[in-house]
């Protein structure tokens, strides 16, 4: 049995491109939530889109809309923190 200290039980170096993209997308969501949660929804959407593009990752349309809505909801529930990214993938070139 391999010796691993990773909480998800995987061995280092075995993450998929989608796992790495999801982690990168989560970092973007955390950043946008921290700085923009009290902004208007269109500002949140723009900052999220720009951050994902800069990170060279993408989420599907429904996931993007959910993230924007949940970041916007933080202004009413500041103790909840950032929404979780359910899935992302590397940007297509």
QUIRA-V598582 format. One record per pair of residues at least 12 apart in sequence whose ideal C-beta (glycine too) atoms are under 6 Angstrom apart, sorted by the first residue. I is the first residue (numbers start at 1). GAP is how many residues later the second one is. D is the distance in Angstrom with one decimal. If there is no record, write none. Layout:
<<I | GAP | D> <I | GAP | D>>
//
This chain:
<<17 | 73 | 5.3> <18 | 71 | 5.2> <21 | 36 | 4.2> <21 | 67 | 4.2> <21 | 68 | 5.1> <21 | 69 | 5.1> <22 | 63 | 5.4> <22 | 65 | 5.9> <22 | 66 | 4.5> <24 | 31 | 4.5> <24 | 33 | 4.9> <25 | 32 | 5.0> <25 | 34 | 5.9> <25 | 60 | 4.6> <25 | 63 | 3.8> <26 | 59 | 4.6> <28 | 23 | 3.7> <28 | 24 | 5.5> <28 | 27 | 5.5> <29 | 38 | 5.8> <29 | 53 | 5.4> <29 | 56 | 5.7> <30 | 52 | 4.7> <32 | 15 | 4.9> <32 | 16 | 5.1> <32 | 19 | 5.9> <32 | 39 | 6.0> <33 | 38 | 5.1> <33 | 41 | 5.9> <33 | 49 | 4.1> <37 | 34 | 5.6> <37 | 37 | 4.0> <37 | 38 | 5.5> <38 | 37 | 5.0> <41 | 31 | 5.0> <44 | 24 | 5.4> <44 | 27 | 5.1> <44 | 28 | 5.7> <45 | 23 | 4.8> <56 | 35 | 4.6> <57 | 31 | 4.9> <57 | 34 | 5.8> <58 | 31 | 5.9> <58 | 33 | 4.9> <59 | 29 | 4.9> <67 | 16 | 5.6> <70 | 13 | 3.6>>
//
